[in-house]
Amino acid sequence: MLELQDGINSKIRPDWRDANNAWFRAIWTECAELVDHIGWKWWKHQSPDIPQVRLELVDIFHFGLSELLQQHGAADDAATKLLGTYVVYGKRSGADVDDSAERIALVEAFAKSVLTTKRFDLAEFCELASAVGLEEQTLYEMYVGKSVLNGFRQDHGYKAGTYIKTWQGREDNVWLVEFAAGLDKNPATFAAELYGQLSKKYDEVARGR
């Protein structure tokens, strides 16, 4: 995942490590969207949208990995240092918390840590992810899928405005989910195979445009 994040950041800006991006700001603003999906408004009925909560956490993880890469160096170096200090993924051992108030409290604790330190808090993130049932394997699969799609879009004119987002009546992220479901999740091949599936379908769309 660190390698993928370095790759997409470099596509957007080759010298991204020198840009001094405020990763912490991107993270805490995403937390506000996350709380909206949990539901906090006492004056109206709201049901937690946990799939969307998990997607927001995956978006946050992109920014978190970016900060960790900037802090620790190349992907291999960052991975080595992180593995040396890594805590168990979530104190709850993956147990979902079925209480909106408690979920919101965990989001706010994470956001407070990020705002106070201006750093991504990996331990608090893991606790929050665990509490909404976002297990490690699912986080990995969702992260890889979103990162591959982001890179694919950049490679095919997203920044220039020439990218085709709707393919045969379905948005690209819908195709992404379908392709990912049919692939082996081997870390050595998953990203490349997923990119290949997107390329094949996109070529069909471009030829038929």
Secondary structure, DSSP 8 states (H G I E B T S, - for coil): -HHHHHHHHHHH-TTGGGS---HHHHHHHHHHHHHHHH---TTS-----HHHHHHHHHHHHHHHHHHHHHHH-SHHHHHHHHHHH---S-TTTT-----HHHHHHHHHHHHHHHHHHSS--HHHHHHHHHHTT--HHHHHHHHHHHHHHHHHHHHTTTTTT----EETTEEHHHHHHHHHHTS---TTTHHHHHHHHHHHHHHHHHHH-
